[in-house]
Amino acid sequence: MSPSSNAARTSSPSPAAIDALADALSAERKLIGELTEIMLRQRSAVGADDLQGVDDSVFATHRLLLTLGEARKRRRGINTLLGWREDAGVKQLEELLGDAMSPRLRSERDELQSAARHLSREIEINRRVLREALVNNEGLVRAMCGAPAAPAPSGYGAAAQTAYTRPDAIAITRTA
């Protein structure tokens, strides 16, 4: 064991403190599971062109992220009560607790890490799906934003009109 881990470890925490930490990790895991479910609903809504479903998922994600932030504050408070740095992460629990780490706490930590990895994968998939949907459905996005449809250029070198170009406008190019 390194000298820094001895310095990080305080007196053996009470079983109640260990249980409180396990409860905090369990609460975070449940919230991450809910967030994963929202990501799956969002992906389904994108696939069905369900704009209301996408909007609902964005609102639900925002609400759940606030709740998850509160759960993390709770865990940081427990860390402080245990005499650790507030930002001590779950990866450091083994080092901080040593033999005092309960099987339940170890299990909750492992499940939390697994849930976080699963959520990360689902978020990455949603990013790709949303990016592709935006590219493929530019017209839909323009309609949602109230912008006129983008006209196709009329020929090689023709200047494309923008939303700010009058339909009867012409472009004059001076060349020497």
Backbone as CSV, one residue per row, in Angstrom:
resi,resn,N_x,N_y,N_z,CA_x,CA_y,CA_z,C_x,C_y,C_z
1,MET,0.838,-1.178,0.000,0.000,0.000,0.000,0.884,1.242,0.000
2,SER,0.490,2.244,-0.754,1.315,3.445,-0.875,1.139,4.335,0.347
3,PRO,2.129,5.183,0.624,2.013,6.095,1.762,0.832,7.036,1.624
4,SER,0.511,7.422,0.387,-0.598,8.359,0.205,-1.924,7.708,0.563
5,SER,-2.058,6.389,0.333,-3.315,5.743,0.678,-3.465,5.648,2.189
6,ASN,-2.358,5.486,2.921,-2.431,5.489,4.374,-2.862,6.852,4.883
7,ALA,-2.356,7.894,4.239,-2.726,9.243,4.646,-4.182,9.522,4.327
8,ALA,-4.687,8.931,3.231,-6.066,9.185,2.830,-7.042,8.474,3.754
9,ARG,-6.654,7.331,4.294,-7.535,6.545,5.132,-7.543,7.122,6.543
10,THR,-8.731,7.338,7.037,-8.872,7.812,8.412,-9.209,6.605,9.267
11,SER,-9.701,6.834,10.451,-10.111,5.704,11.283,-11.216,4.942,10.547
12,SER,-11.363,3.707,10.895,-12.334,2.850,10.225,-13.737,3.436,10.362
13,PRO,-14.411,3.674,9.236,-15.748,4.279,9.302,-16.758,3.312,9.918
14,SER,-17.789,3.865,10.478,-18.830,3.046,11.099,-19.617,2.301,10.028
15,PRO,-20.220,1.188,10.404,-21.072,0.467,9.453,-22.219,1.345,8.930
16,ALA,-22.699,2.245,9.763,-23.776,3.150,9.324,-23.286,4.078,8.215
17,ALA,-22.046,4.559,8.333,-21.482,5.425,7.296,-21.285,4.655,5.993
18,ILE,-20.836,3.413,6.114,-20.654,2.566,4.933,-22.005,2.328,4.260
19,ASP,-23.041,2.057,5.079,-24.383,1.848,4.527,-24.915,3.115,3.864
20,ALA,-24.648,4.270,4.470,-25.096,5.538,3.880,-24.436,5.757,2.520
21,LEU,-23.161,5.426,2.437,-22.450,5.568,1.168,-23.004,4.585,0.137
22,ALA,-23.280,3.363,0.563,-23.868,2.370,-0.348,-25.242,2.833,-0.829
23,ASP,-26.036,3.426,0.077,-27.350,3.952,-0.311,-27.209,5.078,-1.333
24,ALA,-26.217,5.927,-1.129,-25.993,7.036,-2.064,-25.606,6.508,-3.446
25,LEU,-24.742,5.499,-3.485,-24.347,4.915,-4.764,-25.538,4.233,-5.429
26,SER,-26.371,3.574,-4.641,-27.566,2.922,-5.173,-28.513,3.954,-5.790
27,ALA,-28.697,5.073,-5.110,-29.573,6.134,-5.631,-29.025,6.677,-6.949
28,GLU,-27.726,6.902,-7.023,-27.117,7.386,-8.266,-27.291,6.367,-9.388
29,ARG,-27.107,5.089,-9.063,-27.259,4.032,-10.074,-28.686,4.017,-10.624
30,LYS,-29.666,4.151,-9.754,-31.068,4.164,-10.196,-31.336,5.361,-11.110
31,LEU,-30.809,6.516,-10.760,-30.993,7.705,-11.597,-30.313,7.531,-12.953
32,ILE,-29.140,6.934,-12.953,-28.444,6.693,-14.224,-29.233,5.697,-15.063
33,GLY,-29.848,4.710,-14.411,-30.713,3.770,-15.131,-31.901,4.478,-15.767
34,GLU,-32.510,5.408,-15.024,-33.627,6.188,-15.572,-33.154,7.035,-16.749
35,LEU,-31.980,7.619,-16.632,-31.431,8.428,-17.711,-31.173,7.574,-18.955
36,THR,-30.723,6.361,-18.762,-30.516,5.436,-19.881,-31.844,5.146,-20.572
37,GLU,-32.899,4.945,-19.792,-34.231,4.706,-20.366,-34.698,5.911,-21.174
38,ILE,-34.404,7.098,-20.695,-34.772,8.314,-21.440,-34.019,8.352,-22.766
39,MET,-32.737,7.976,-22.755,-31.956,7.954,-23.992,-32.574,6.974,-25.005
40,LEU,-33.043,5.834,-24.525,-33.673,4.857,-25.419,-34.990,5.401,-25.977
41,ARG,-35.777,6.080,-25.128,-37.034,6.687,-25.616,-36.736,7.798,-26.618
42,GLN,-35.684,8.558,-26.355,-35.315,9.631,-27.271,-34.944,9.067,-28.635
43,ARG,-34.161,8.008,-28.634,-33.749,7.389,-29.892,-34.969,6.867,-30.656
44,SER,-35.892,6.266,-29.934,-37.121,5.772,-30.551,-37.923,6.927,-31.144
45,ALA,-38.007,8.035,-30.428,-38.740,9.202,-30.921,-38.085,9.780,-32.168
46,VAL,-36.765,9.818,-32.194,-36.059,10.312,-33.384,-36.359,9.406,-34.571
47,GLY,-36.325,8.091,-34.336,-36.589,7.135,-35.406,-38.001,7.237,-35.953
48,ALA,-38.944,7.661,-35.111,-40.342,7.782,-35.526,-40.692,9.209,-35.953
49,ASP,-39.702,10.094,-36.038,-39.929,11.515,-36.342,-40.959,12.120,-35.396
50,ASP,-40.908,11.723,-34.139,-41.817,12.201,-33.096,-41.167,13.389,-32.396
51,LEU,-41.438,14.588,-32.912,-40.797,15.783,-32.361,-41.197,16.024,-30.916
52,GLN,-42.449,15.743,-30.575,-42.888,15.931,-29.197,-42.160,14.962,-28.274
53,GLY,-41.960,13.733,-28.729,-41.229,12.746,-27.938,-39.789,13.162,-27.717
54,VAL,-39.163,13.721,-28.748,-37.784,14.208,-28.611,-37.750,15.367,-27.612
55,ASP,-38.698,16.290,-27.754,-38.759,17.425,-26.840,-38.986,16.961,-25.401
56,ASP,-39.894,16.006,-25.225,-40.161,15.470,-23.889,-38.906,14.826,-23.296
57,SER,-38.147,14.115,-24.138,-36.942,13.458,-23.636,-35.883,14.477,-23.233
58,VAL,-35.810,15.569,-23.953,-34.840,16.618,-23.595,-35.216,17.223,-22.245
59,PHE,-36.501,17.496,-22.047,-36.962,18.051,-20.767,-36.711,17.053,-19.639
60,ALA,-37.046,15.778,-19.863,-36.847,14.747,-18.842,-35.359,14.585,-18.510
61,THR,-34.508,14.667,-19.521,-33.063,14.564,-19.303,-32.582,15.709,-18.418
62,HIS,-33.029,16.916,-18.731,-32.622,18.084,-17.938,-33.059,17.925,-16.482
63,ARG,-34.300,17.522,-16.271,-34.835,17.341,-14.925,-34.044,16.270,-14.175
64,LEU,-33.763,15.163,-14.853,-33.058,14.060,-14.208,-31.598,14.411,-13.916
65,LEU,-30.979,15.195,-14.786,-29.597,15.620,-14.526,-29.518,16.493,-13.277
66,LEU,-30.538,17.315,-13.055,-30.568,18.119,-11.828,-30.682,17.210,-10.601
67,THR,-31.527,16.202,-10.695,-31.693,15.254,-9.588,-30.407,14.473,-9.356
68,LEU,-29.755,14.067,-10.426,-28.488,13.350,-10.311,-27.424,14.239,-9.659
69,GLY,-27.428,15.512,-9.989,-26.503,16.457,-9.355,-26.721,16.531,-7.848
70,GLU,-27.986,16.494,-7.434,-28.283,16.504,-6.005,-27.804,15.211,-5.337
71,ALA,-27.964,14.085,-6.015,-27.501,12.810,-5.472,-25.977,12.822,-5.318
72,ARG,-25.298,13.419,-6.260,-23.831,13.498,-6.166,-23.405,14.431,-5.040
73,LYS,-24.175,15.487,-4.810,-23.884,16.376,-3.671,-24.002,15.597,-2.364
74,ARG,-25.011,14.729,-2.297,-25.191,13.903,-1.107,-23.966,13.017,-0.886
75,ARG,-23.499,12.389,-1.969,-22.319,11.527,-1.845,-21.099,12.341,-1.429
76,ARG,-20.934,13.531,-1.988,-19.790,14.371,-1.598,-19.870,14.750,-0.118
77,GLY,-21.102,14.977,0.370,-21.281,15.269,1.795,-20.872,14.087,2.661
78,ILE,-21.225,12.891,2.226,-20.816,11.690,2.964,-19.292,11.548,2.934
79,ASN,-18.694,11.821,1.786,-17.231,11.774,1.694,-16.601,12.702,2.729
80,THR,-17.132,13.889,2.845,-16.600,14.858,3.802,-16.771,14.358,5.235
81,LEU,-17.942,13.787,5.532,-18.180,13.253,6.874,-17.209,12.121,7.210
82,LEU,-16.796,11.384,6.196,-15.846,10.291,6.406,-14.404,10.793,6.515
83,GLY,-14.216,12.106,6.313,-12.872,12.674,6.422,-12.085,12.591,5.131
84,TRP,-12.770,12.358,4.029,-12.113,12.266,2.735,-12.271,13.579,1.993
85,ARG,-11.552,13.682,0.879,-11.768,14.810,-0.022,-13.195,14.719,-0.551
86,GLU,-13.808,15.858,-0.696,-15.193,15.902,-1.181,-15.342,15.204,-2.527
87,ASP,-14.352,15.354,-3.396,-14.450,14.817,-4.751,-13.857,13.415,-4.892
88,ALA,-13.671,12.713,-3.778,-13.157,11.341,-3.853,-14.144,10.508,-4.671
89,GLY,-13.634,9.853,-5.695,-14.496,9.111,-6.603,-14.708,7.671,-6.172
90,VAL,-15.651,7.029,-6.845,-15.969,5.643,-6.511,-14.804,4.708,-6.826
91,LYS,-13.948,5.104,-7.751,-12.790,4.266,-8.075,-11.806,4.199,-6.918
92,GLN,-11.858,5.168,-6.026,-10.919,5.239,-4.906,-11.437,4.550,-3.644
93,LEU,-12.651,4.033,-3.676,-13.234,3.462,-2.462,-12.393,2.340,-1.874
94,GLU,-11.905,1.459,-2.722,-11.098,0.334,-2.249,-9.869,0.845,-1.494
95,GLU,-9.238,1.855,-2.058,-8.040,2.426,-1.431,-8.387,3.149,-0.129
96,LEU,-9.496,3.872,-0.136,-9.868,4.654,1.040,-10.364,3.785,2.191
97,LEU,-11.063,2.706,1.874,-11.668,1.894,2.922,-10.880,0.641,3.278
98,GLY,-10.151,0.101,2.324,-9.413,-1.134,2.596,-10.334,-2.250,3.048
99,ASP,-10.018,-2.855,4.177,-10.799,-3.978,4.701,-12.187,-3.570,5.177
100,ALA,-12.401,-2.288,5.409,-13.705,-1.825,5.885,-14.753,-1.782,4.773
101,MET,-14.335,-1.989,3.534,-15.286,-1.948,2.415,-16.197,-3.173,2.494
102,SER,-17.474,-2.905,2.611,-18.443,-3.997,2.743,-18.750,-4.615,1.379
103,PRO,-19.189,-5.859,1.380,-19.589,-6.483,0.110,-20.716,-5.710,-0.587
104,ARG,-21.651,-5.174,0.205,-22.737,-4.393,-0.397,-22.194,-3.132,-1.074
105,LEU,-21.298,-2.429,-0.406,-20.723,-1.214,-0.985,-19.959,-1.544,-2.263
106,ARG,-19.194,-2.625,-2.233,-18.443,-3.054,-3.421,-19.413,-3.351,-4.574
107,SER,-20.497,-4.049,-4.270,-21.491,-4.385,-5.285,-22.157,-3.125,-5.849
108,GLU,-22.538,-2.202,-4.957,-23.172,-0.944,-5.410,-22.211,-0.134,-6.278
109,ARG,-20.943,-0.105,-5.876,-19.946,0.613,-6.673,-19.817,-0.011,-8.063
110,ASP,-19.723,-1.330,-8.120,-19.573,-2.022,-9.404,-20.801,-1.812,-10.293
111,GLU,-21.987,-1.871,-9.694,-23.218,-1.665,-10.467,-23.320,-0.227,-10.969
112,LEU,-22.915,0.729,-10.137,-22.918,2.130,-10.561,-21.978,2.336,-11.739
113,GLN,-20.780,1.781,-11.660,-19.819,1.934,-12.749,-20.339,1.267,-14.023
114,SER,-20.951,0.114,-13.889,-21.510,-0.578,-15.050,-22.639,0.236,-15.675
115,ALA,-23.529,0.774,-14.836,-24.636,1.599,-15.333,-24.103,2.847,-16.036
116,ALA,-23.054,3.447,-15.493,-22.470,4.646,-16.104,-21.858,4.320,-17.465
117,ARG,-21.196,3.178,-17.575,-20.633,2.778,-18.877,-21.752,2.538,-19.892
118,HIS,-22.825,1.885,-19.454,-23.959,1.626,-20.346,-24.583,2.943,-20.809
119,LEU,-24.778,3.880,-19.885,-25.322,5.184,-20.242,-24.414,5.889,-21.235
120,SER,-23.131,5.823,-21.020,-22.174,6.467,-21.923,-22.306,5.924,-23.344
121,ARG,-22.452,4.600,-23.456,-22.632,3.998,-24.790,-23.927,4.476,-25.436
122,GLU,-25.003,4.525,-24.663,-26.293,4.955,-25.200,-26.256,6.426,-25.626
123,ILE,-25.572,7.253,-24.867,-25.441,8.673,-25.228,-24.674,8.812,-26.534
124,GLU,-23.616,8.049,-26.689,-22.832,8.118,-27.926,-23.667,7.680,-29.126
125,ILE,-24.457,6.633,-28.957,-25.343,6.185,-30.045,-26.345,7.290,-30.366
126,ASN,-26.942,7.900,-29.342,-27.908,8.972,-29.584,-27.266,10.160,-30.285
127,ARG,-26.043,10.484,-29.939,-25.357,11.589,-30.626,-25.249,11.301,-32.125
128,ARG,-24.837,10.062,-32.450,-24.719,9.706,-33.864,-26.069,9.718,-34.552
129,VAL,-27.089,9.165,-33.898,-28.429,9.120,-34.479,-28.964,10.531,-34.680
130,LEU,-28.798,11.389,-33.696,-29.287,12.765,-33.815,-28.529,13.536,-34.890
131,ARG,-27.211,13.336,-34.943,-26.418,14.000,-35.980,-26.900,13.586,-37.370
132,GLU,-27.103,12.283,-37.547,-27.573,11.767,-38.833,-28.977,12.269,-39.143
133,ALA,-29.834,12.300,-38.145,-31.199,12.785,-38.349,-31.194,14.253,-38.756
134,LEU,-30.314,15.031,-38.154,-30.237,16.452,-38.518,-29.785,16.625,-39.961
135,VAL,-28.823,15.836,-40.364,-28.335,15.924,-41.731,-29.419,15.471,-42.716
136,ASN,-30.059,14.353,-42.397,-31.059,13.784,-43.304,-32.382,14.533,-43.289
137,ASN,-32.660,15.221,-42.236,-33.947,15.897,-42.110,-33.790,17.399,-41.989
138,GLU,-32.887,17.951,-42.767,-32.661,19.392,-42.695,-33.944,20.156,-42.974
139,GLY,-34.739,19.653,-43.891,-36.021,20.293,-44.193,-36.935,20.302,-42.988
140,LEU,-36.944,19.204,-42.246,-37.761,19.122,-41.045,-37.280,20.134,-40.009
141,VAL,-35.975,20.234,-39.855,-35.411,21.188,-38.906,-35.747,22.608,-39.339
142,ARG,-35.637,22.884,-40.638,-35.984,24.222,-41.133,-37.445,24.531,-40.843
143,ALA,-38.317,23.550,-41.038,-39.734,23.758,-40.776,-39.972,24.015,-39.294
144,MET,-39.252,23.290,-38.430,-39.401,23.479,-36.983,-38.981,24.884,-36.583
145,CYS,-37.954,25.394,-37.243,-37.429,26.716,-36.910,-38.157,27.830,-37.652
146,GLY,-39.030,27.479,-38.574,-39.758,28.481,-39.340,-38.965,29.070,-40.487
147,ALA,-37.845,28.465,-40.850,-37.031,28.962,-41.962,-37.554,28.371,-43.262
148,PRO,-37.477,29.124,-44.351,-37.914,28.571,-45.638,-36.991,27.440,-46.081
149,ALA,-37.516,26.582,-46.918,-36.723,25.468,-47.447,-35.557,26.006,-48.246
150,ALA,-34.443,25.344,-48.170,-33.246,25.770,-48.900,-33.415,25.405,-50.369
151,PRO,-33.352,26.387,-51.276,-33.471,26.074,-52.706,-32.187,25.428,-53.225
152,ALA,-32.334,24.600,-54.209,-31.176,23.959,-54.826,-30.535,24.934,-55.794
153,PRO,-29.220,24.956,-55.896,-28.557,25.821,-56.873,-29.028,25.446,-58.281
154,SER,-29.163,26.461,-59.150,-29.716,26.213,-60.481,-28.677,25.738,-61.490
155,GLY,-27.433,25.735,-61.153,-26.425,25.260,-62.095,-25.038,25.396,-61.516
156,TYR,-24.053,24.933,-62.295,-22.675,25.002,-61.841,-22.288,26.449,-61.630
157,GLY,-21.796,26.728,-60.461,-21.333,28.078,-60.162,-22.446,29.032,-59.800
158,ALA,-23.693,28.570,-59.849,-24.800,29.449,-59.504,-24.797,29.698,-58.003
159,ALA,-25.079,30.917,-57.648,-25.118,31.262,-56.234,-26.432,30.782,-55.647
160,ALA,-26.349,30.051,-54.579,-27.555,29.570,-53.925,-28.181,30.704,-53.137
161,GLN,-29.504,30.754,-53.186,-30.205,31.747,-52.404,-30.200,31.327,-50.947
162,THR,-30.264,32.296,-50.091,-30.374,32.017,-48.663,-31.734,32.512,-48.203
163,ALA,-32.017,32.322,-46.962,-33.280,32.783,-46.394,-33.372,34.302,-46.465
164,TYR,-32.232,34.966,-46.657,-32.210,36.426,-46.681,-32.142,36.985,-48.107
165,THR,-32.181,36.121,-49.106,-32.118,36.562,-50.492,-33.527,36.710,-51.041
166,ARG,-33.793,37.852,-51.664,-35.101,38.045,-52.295,-35.206,37.119,-53.494
167,PRO,-36.387,36.550,-53.756,-36.532,35.611,-54.874,-36.290,36.261,-56.237
168,ASP,-36.484,37.562,-56.342,-36.293,38.224,-57.628,-34.917,38.873,-57.755
169,ALA,-34.025,38.625,-56.800,-32.706,39.233,-56.819,-31.806,38.523,-57.835
170,ILE,-30.902,39.290,-58.411,-29.911,38.706,-59.311,-28.523,39.061,-58.785
171,ALA,-27.579,38.241,-59.146,-26.206,38.492,-58.719,-25.406,38.939,-59.932
172,ILE,-24.650,40.012,-59.754,-23.798,40.518,-60.826,-22.353,40.314,-60.383
173,THR,-21.597,39.656,-61.230,-20.197,39.430,-60.937,-19.381,40.178,-61.961
174,ARG,-18.443,40.995,-61.514,-17.578,41.726,-62.437,-16.274,40.982,-62.545
175,THR,-15.893,40.678,-63.736,-14.595,40.069,-63.956,-13.868,40.895,-64.994
176,ALA,-12.582,40.975,-64.889,-11.821,41.798,-65.797,-11.357,40.992,-66.983
